[in-house]
């Protein structure tokens, strides 16, 4: 069980790191005038929504696996 929780937390951390990199990239693109401020904000919203979905999937998968192990 501890291993499942650790794996899930590690995966969530990786997802958040990718989110941070994506947000930094969009900010840099906006600073270089490659995209507008509105586009940058839209990208960041999309990145956050995707991050939330993935974190929820990881959480659900970990809970499911814990339940499966408890039944055995």
Secondary structure, DSSP 8 states (H G I E B T S, - for coil): -HHHHHHHHHHHHHHHHHHHHHHHHHHHHHHTTSS-HHHHHHHHHHHHHHHHHHHHHHHHHHHHHHHHHHH-
